[in-house]
Amino acid sequence: MKLFDLSHFKEKCPIEARNYFKEIILKLEKIEERLDSIERSFDK
């Protein structure tokens, strides 16, 4: 039994990491939109 199967990381991690960071960016954009709407409501 291998402790680390590097073939898994070479094949899967770039795609998994890209998808993970895309999800983070989308969540941050949603938070930014909410903050903008809150700021606009206070400016009124």
Helices and strands as residue ranges (DSSP letters): H 6-43
